[in-house]
Amino acid sequence: MSMHSSRSPRIGMALLTALVVMAVFSVIIAVVATQILAQRRLAQTRHRQLQADWLIRAGIERAAVRLLENPSAFQAEYKDLGLDSKVSVNVEKATEKTFDVLAEAEVASEHGHVVRRSRRVRFQRSILHGMTRLETVSNH
């Protein structure tokens, strides 16, 4: 009986130690998992922002190509660029040779969060030696 009574506190202490160690590991795992999820959300948001920035560039380039071919004001919207994204381009004639371009992009996530970006550019169109040129006058 004396053997039983001396082992019982050791088993109890070992069990208590194991529970404390498991609790500490559980807290550490929960903190790490939370940090990983936060970093993933941040990376996804940054990805959508970059996608919107590149869509704006594409919209401005499309406007530039069209202005090289035909110097007139126009509006266009492109929705076939990717899932839940669109680009709107609005070109207005500022003077006889200059055009204001406004490009706006929207990229949505699967959770409904939308990233919006816009950019204004002023182009000057000129013809020199039979070649049409387009120069950026100002960039906002």
Buried (B, 14 or more C-beta within 10 A) or exposed (E): EEEEEEEEEEEEEEEEEEEEEEEEEEEEEEEEEEEEEEEEEEEBEEEBBEBBBBBBBBBBEBBBEBBBEEBEEBEBEBEEBEEEBBBBBBBEBBEEBBBBBBBBBBBBBEEEEEBEBBBBBBBBBEEEEEEEEBEEBEEE
